[in-house]
């Protein structure tokens, strides 16, 4: 049989671990080709490529982010390949399976749950006696009726072959994310998460895990993302893995999902002392800081211990942290979510991901949807549209927060400015992002693209129009200028602000800066941007207050590709006026 394993990834850089697990388990009996696409690829292009492969069996791995696009491709394939056997698997079709069989008449089989052994047994029956009722974990059709077999017992992880050693993957390892698992299962029972359905955690053999990681790194992998639901649930296992990765990373970066409030102090101390900067990234699901909400979704979380972990990791300066929030959980209205957002933003994670509750098939929260008055999308991704406490109007507003948060905090384009705005100029971080998000929406900017200078100009436009008495325009504009200059690797050709130093003042500043820095004036003109601020930037950085007794000459120098821009803040000499002559540019 010609077997093709296919999926539509969210992005090209992603890879499908599921397909590789299936391929590895079938090897020796059945050869399977892997065909990966993205949800942005035209369905005709995907169907044409699969048609070209002349498959007898096509297996699709299905998730909430790709199921609807996959269905379009399946319907096309059924018309052009009427005899092909189409199999679906993955978490999206492992629940409500009978409904999927009824809806998707073009599909022949669905593999539920862990798929390695079930898919291999299905291929055996397709090439043999075709006694599908013997295959645990399989749904199939008989006499036009959907039959759903009993589920399969958990697999022995020690019996699974490695999915990481296919020669055809090696050429692209350096340019894609490698997904890796050291365990399966989750010890927690969060009712919005599919992982809560499987009780218990099983681990792969440590020596095998280390050998596979060494192979991937030796073969060129640059980013390995562990898919374990709680990487640090077993302290000794996690500590041994951290130690191994520190000793063997060779420039590779590793990303983990951790539960912060159970991270042991000795593990934190070890990481603070030994972790190389930039090699580890932590993803931490906070979701909510509202105790009533966490109780309702059976989520155990010790906020003070979580804060301790995130703070200690941040203070080490070695590990970037990505913290997740979910808007729309039970017992959380707009005001309590505002508090959750501000609680988590106060930790200043490198990235704060604001997501919206998805009523996933098979989860307890979807089963209890009526209890909380949930309404949600009928099709994937099943995002909630409102509940008894958070109507759709509030969801829409919070989505505006998400939009500008992503552009202005997570992208780290203007950290100095945003830190000032959220800490000093607005009542809270949430209030700033909400007011700015509302302004962004009112002007229709969400429907048009933007260049870097547009993002700065739009923020400045909002700040001028917002009439916020706590805002110091001189400080704000000065910080925006500094952030803008530092976002470039080469001296920018365009600036977005209207007030510019006139030529005589600019020449005088250049000469003064060159003399004070001991640099050649002509070289400085080519490789530096110069601007004057009407306040003492050094006092601002050190003391957080505005001193207008003298200004600052800002010099940003550029060394070119691969080197960050350098900021020099030169206090203006005594007797030199803080205010510069300006022209409208």
ZIGI-V352310 format. One record per residue. N is the residue number from 0. SS is DSSP state (alpha for helix, beta for strand, coil for the rest). D_FIRST is the distance of its C-alpha to the first C-alpha in Angstrom with 1 decimal. Layout:
# ZIGI-V352310
[[N:SS:D_FIRST] [N:SS:D_FIRST]]
This chain:
# ZIGI-V352310
[[0:coil:0.0] [1:coil:3.8] [2:beta:5.9] [3:beta:9.6] [4:beta:12.6] [5:beta:15.7] [6:beta:19.3] [7:beta:22.7] [8:beta:25.2] [9:coil:28.9] [10:coil:29.7] [11:coil:28.1] [12:coil:29.6] [13:coil:27.8] [14:coil:24.6] [15:coil:22.2] [16:alpha:22.5] [17:alpha:20.3] [18:alpha:17.2] [19:alpha:18.0] [20:alpha:18.7] [21:alpha:15.3] [22:alpha:13.7] [23:alpha:16.2] [24:alpha:15.9] [25:alpha:12.1] [26:coil:12.7] [27:coil:13.0] [28:coil:10.2] [29:coil:7.5] [30:coil:8.1] [31:beta:9.0] [32:beta:11.2] [33:beta:14.4] [34:beta:16.1] [35:beta:19.7] [36:beta:22.3] [37:beta:25.7] [38:coil:27.3] [39:coil:29.6] [40:coil:27.0] [41:coil:27.3] [42:alpha:24.6] [43:alpha:24.3] [44:alpha:23.6] [45:alpha:20.8] [46:alpha:19.3] [47:alpha:19.7] [48:alpha:18.0] [49:alpha:14.9] [50:alpha:15.0] [51:alpha:15.3] [52:coil:12.0] [53:coil:10.2] [54:coil:7.8] [55:coil:5.9] [56:beta:7.3] [57:beta:10.5] [58:beta:12.8] [59:beta:16.5] [60:beta:19.1] [61:coil:22.3] [62:coil:26.0] [63:coil:29.3] [64:coil:29.5] [65:coil:26.2] [66:alpha:25.5] [67:alpha:27.5] [68:alpha:26.1] [69:alpha:22.5] [70:alpha:23.3] [71:alpha:24.5] [72:alpha:21.3] [73:alpha:19.3] [74:alpha:21.8] [75:alpha:21.4] [76:alpha:17.6] [77:alpha:17.9] [78:alpha:20.3] [79:alpha:18.5] [80:coil:14.9] [81:coil:16.0] [82:coil:12.7] [83:coil:10.7] [84:beta:10.6] [85:beta:13.2] [86:beta:14.1] [87:beta:17.4] [88:beta:19.0] [89:coil:22.1] [90:coil:25.8] [91:coil:26.4] [92:coil:24.3] [93:coil:25.0] [94:coil:28.4] [95:coil:29.5] [96:alpha:26.0] [97:alpha:27.1] [98:alpha:28.8] [99:alpha:25.7] [100:alpha:23.9] [101:alpha:26.9] [102:alpha:27.2] [103:coil:23.7] [104:coil:22.8] [105:coil:19.8] [106:coil:18.1] [107:coil:16.1] [108:beta:16.3] [109:beta:18.5] [110:beta:18.4] [111:coil:22.1] [112:coil:23.8] [113:coil:22.5] [114:coil:18.8] [115:alpha:17.4] [116:alpha:17.5] [117:alpha:16.9] [118:alpha:13.6] [119:alpha:12.4] [120:alpha:13.8] [121:alpha:12.2] [122:alpha:8.6] [123:alpha:10.3] [124:alpha:11.8] [125:alpha:9.0] [126:coil:7.6] [127:coil:11.3] [128:coil:14.6] [129:coil:14.0] [130:coil:17.3] [131:alpha:17.2] [132:alpha:20.9] [133:alpha:20.4] [134:coil:18.7] [135:coil:21.6] [136:coil:21.7] [137:beta:19.4] [138:beta:20.6] [139:beta:19.1] [140:beta:20.6] [141:beta:22.1] [142:coil:24.4] [143:coil:24.7] [144:beta:25.8] [145:beta:24.5] [146:beta:24.2] [147:beta:24.6] [148:coil:24.0] [149:coil:26.4] [150:coil:25.8] [151:coil:24.5] [152:coil:27.2] [153:coil:27.5] [154:coil:25.3] [155:coil:27.1] [156:alpha:27.0] [157:alpha:27.8] [158:alpha:24.5] [159:coil:22.5] [160:coil:21.4] [161:coil:22.8] [162:coil:21.0] [163:coil:23.6] [164:coil:22.9] [165:coil:20.2] [166:alpha:21.7] [167:alpha:20.4] [168:alpha:22.6] [169:alpha:25.7] [170:coil:27.0] [171:coil:27.3] [172:alpha:28.6] [173:alpha:32.2] [174:alpha:31.8] [175:coil:29.8] [176:coil:30.3] [177:beta:28.5] [178:beta:28.2] [179:beta:28.9] [180:coil:29.5] [181:coil:31.9] [182:beta:32.0] [183:beta:30.6] [184:beta:32.9] [185:beta:36.4] [186:coil:39.7] [187:coil:41.2] [188:coil:41.2] [189:coil:41.6] [190:coil:41.1] [191:coil:39.6] [192:coil:36.8] [193:alpha:33.4] [194:alpha:33.9] [195:alpha:36.8] [196:alpha:34.6] [197:coil:33.2] [198:beta:36.2] [199:beta:36.6] [200:beta:35.4] [201:beta:33.1] [202:beta:33.2] [203:coil:31.0] [204:coil:32.7] [205:alpha:35.3] [206:alpha:34.8] [207:alpha:31.0] [208:alpha:31.8] [209:alpha:34.4] [210:alpha:32.2] [211:alpha:29.5] [212:alpha:32.2] [213:alpha:33.8] [214:alpha:30.6] [215:alpha:30.1] [216:alpha:33.7] [217:alpha:33.7] [218:coil:30.7] [219:coil:32.7] [220:coil:32.1] [221:coil:35.1] [222:beta:34.5] [223:beta:32.9] [224:beta:33.1] [225:beta:33.0] [226:coil:31.5] [227:coil:33.5] [228:coil:35.4] [229:coil:38.6] [230:coil:38.4] [231:coil:42.0] [232:coil:42.0] [233:coil:42.4] [234:alpha:45.2] [235:alpha:44.8] [236:alpha:41.1] [237:alpha:41.7] [238:alpha:44.7] [239:alpha:42.9] [240:alpha:40.1] [241:alpha:42.7] [242:alpha:44.6] [243:alpha:41.5] [244:alpha:40.5] [245:alpha:44.1] [246:alpha:44.2] [247:alpha:40.9] [248:coil:40.3] [249:coil:41.0] [250:coil:41.2] [251:coil:38.2] [252:beta:38.9] [253:beta:37.7] [254:beta:37.8] [255:beta:38.1] [256:beta:38.6] [257:beta:41.7] [258:coil:44.1] [259:alpha:47.4] [260:alpha:49.9] [261:alpha:48.5] [262:coil:48.5] [263:coil:51.0] [264:alpha:54.0] [265:alpha:53.4] [266:alpha:49.9] [267:alpha:51.5] [268:alpha:54.2] [269:alpha:51.7] [270:alpha:49.7] [271:alpha:53.0] [272:alpha:54.1] [273:alpha:51.0] [274:coil:48.4] [275:coil:48.2] [276:coil:48.9] [277:coil:45.8] [278:coil:43.2] [279:beta:42.7] [280:beta:42.2] [281:beta:42.6] [282:beta:41.4] [283:beta:43.6] [284:beta:43.2] [285:beta:46.8] [286:beta:46.0] [287:coil:49.6] [288:coil:52.9] [289:coil:54.2] [290:alpha:54.6] [291:alpha:54.5] [292:alpha:51.2] [293:alpha:49.6] [294:alpha:50.9] [295:alpha:49.5] [296:coil:45.9] [297:coil:46.4] [298:coil:46.3] [299:coil:48.4] [300:coil:49.9] [301:coil:53.0] [302:alpha:54.2] [303:alpha:56.8] [304:alpha:54.5] [305:alpha:51.9] [306:alpha:54.6] [307:alpha:55.6] [308:alpha:52.2] [309:alpha:51.6] [310:alpha:55.1] [311:alpha:55.0] [312:alpha:51.7] [313:alpha:53.1] [314:alpha:56.4] [315:alpha:54.5] [316:coil:53.4] [317:coil:50.2] [318:coil:47.4] [319:beta:46.6] [320:beta:46.1] [321:beta:44.2] [322:beta:45.6] [323:beta:44.0] [324:beta:45.9] [325:beta:44.7] [326:beta:47.0] [327:coil:47.2] [328:coil:47.1] [329:coil:49.3] [330:coil:53.0] [331:coil:52.9] [332:coil:54.8] [333:alpha:55.5] [334:alpha:58.4] [335:alpha:56.7] [336:alpha:53.6] [337:alpha:56.1] [338:alpha:57.4] [339:alpha:53.9] [340:alpha:53.2] [341:alpha:56.5] [342:alpha:56.2] [343:alpha:52.9] [344:alpha:54.0] [345:coil:57.1] [346:coil:54.9] [347:coil:54.0] [348:coil:50.3] [349:coil:48.8] [350:beta:46.5] [351:beta:47.1] [352:beta:44.1] [353:beta:45.3] [354:beta:42.6] [355:beta:42.8] [356:coil:41.7] [357:beta:38.3] [358:coil:38.0] [359:coil:34.6] [360:coil:32.8] [361:coil:33.4] [362:coil:36.5] [363:alpha:39.9] [364:alpha:41.6] [365:alpha:39.5] [366:alpha:40.4] [367:coil:44.1] [368:alpha:44.1] [369:alpha:46.9] [370:alpha:49.1] [371:alpha:49.5] [372:coil:49.4] [373:coil:46.2] [374:beta:44.8] [375:beta:41.6] [376:coil:38.9] [377:coil:36.7] [378:coil:33.6] [379:coil:32.3] [380:coil:34.0] [381:coil:36.3] [382:beta:39.3] [383:beta:42.6] [384:beta:45.1] [385:beta:48.1] [386:coil:49.5] [387:coil:53.0] [388:coil:54.3] [389:coil:52.4] [390:coil:52.3] [391:alpha:50.2] [392:alpha:53.2] [393:alpha:53.1] [394:alpha:49.4] [395:alpha:49.9] [396:alpha:52.7] [397:alpha:50.8] [398:alpha:48.0] [399:alpha:50.6] [400:alpha:51.3] [401:alpha:47.7] [402:alpha:47.7] [403:alpha:50.7] [404:alpha:49.9] [405:alpha:46.7] [406:alpha:48.5] [407:alpha:51.8] [408:alpha:51.1] [409:alpha:47.5] [410:coil:47.5] [411:coil:50.8] [412:coil:52.3] [413:coil:55.8] [414:alpha:56.2] [415:alpha:60.0] [416:alpha:60.6] [417:alpha:58.3] [418:alpha:59.8] [419:alpha:63.3] [420:alpha:62.4] [421:alpha:60.7] [422:alpha:63.3] [423:alpha:66.6] [424:alpha:66.4] [425:coil:64.6] [426:coil:65.1] [427:coil:61.6] [428:alpha:58.2] [429:alpha:56.8] [430:alpha:59.8] [431:alpha:59.4] [432:alpha:55.7] [433:alpha:56.4] [434:alpha:59.3] [435:alpha:57.6] [436:alpha:54.4] [437:alpha:56.6] [438:alpha:58.3] [439:alpha:55.0] [440:alpha:53.8] [441:alpha:57.2] [442:coil:56.9] [443:coil:53.4] [444:alpha:52.2] [445:alpha:48.9] [446:alpha:48.0] [447:coil:48.7] [448:coil:47.6] [449:coil:49.8] [450:coil:50.7] [451:alpha:52.2] [452:alpha:55.7] [453:alpha:55.0] [454:alpha:54.1] [455:alpha:57.4] [456:alpha:59.4] [457:alpha:58.0] [458:alpha:58.8] [459:alpha:62.3] [460:alpha:62.7] [461:alpha:61.9] [462:alpha:64.3] [463:alpha:67.1] [464:alpha:66.7] [465:coil:66.2] [466:coil:69.9] [467:coil:69.2] [468:coil:72.6] [469:coil:71.0] [470:coil:69.3] [471:coil:71.1] [472:alpha:70.2] [473:alpha:71.4] [474:alpha:69.2] [475:alpha:66.2] [476:alpha:66.4] [477:alpha:67.1] [478:alpha:64.0] [479:alpha:61.8] [480:alpha:63.1] [481:alpha:62.4] [482:alpha:58.9] [483:alpha:58.2] [484:alpha:59.5] [485:alpha:57.5] [486:coil:54.2] [487:coil:54.4] [488:coil:53.8] [489:coil:56.2] [490:coil:59.4] [491:coil:58.6] [492:coil:59.8] [493:coil:60.1] [494:coil:61.8] [495:coil:61.6] [496:coil:65.0] [497:coil:68.0] [498:beta:70.8] [499:beta:70.8] [500:beta:73.3] [501:coil:75.6] [502:alpha:75.7] [503:alpha:78.9] [504:alpha:77.7] [505:alpha:74.2] [506:alpha:75.9] [507:alpha:78.3] [508:alpha:75.5] [509:alpha:73.5] [510:alpha:76.6] [511:alpha:77.4] [512:alpha:73.9] [513:alpha:73.7] [514:alpha:77.1] [515:alpha:76.3] [516:alpha:73.0] [517:coil:74.4] [518:coil:71.9] [519:coil:72.4] [520:alpha:72.9] [521:alpha:71.0] [522:alpha:68.0] [523:alpha:68.2] [524:alpha:68.3] [525:alpha:65.0] [526:alpha:63.1] [527:beta:64.6] [528:beta:65.0] [529:beta:68.3] [530:beta:69.3] [531:beta:72.3] [532:beta:72.1] [533:coil:75.2] [534:coil:74.9] [535:coil:74.6] [536:alpha:70.9] [537:alpha:71.7] [538:alpha:73.6] [539:alpha:70.8] [540:alpha:68.2] [541:alpha:70.4] [542:alpha:72.3] [543:coil:70.4] [544:coil:73.4] [545:coil:74.6] [546:coil:77.5] [547:coil:78.8] [548:coil:81.7] [549:coil:79.9] [550:coil:76.6] [551:beta:73.8] [552:beta:72.5] [553:beta:68.8] [554:beta:67.3] [555:beta:63.5] [556:beta:62.6] [557:coil:59.3] [558:coil:58.1] [559:coil:55.0] [560:coil:51.2] [561:coil:50.1] [562:coil:53.5] [563:coil:54.6] [564:coil:57.7] [565:beta:60.9] [566:beta:63.4] [567:beta:67.1] [568:beta:69.5] [569:beta:73.1] [570:beta:75.9] [571:coil:78.3] [572:coil:81.6] [573:coil:84.6] [574:coil:86.4] [575:coil:83.2] [576:coil:82.7] [577:coil:79.5] [578:coil:79.1] [579:coil:77.8] [580:coil:78.8] [581:beta:75.9] [582:beta:75.0] [583:beta:72.6] [584:coil:69.6]]
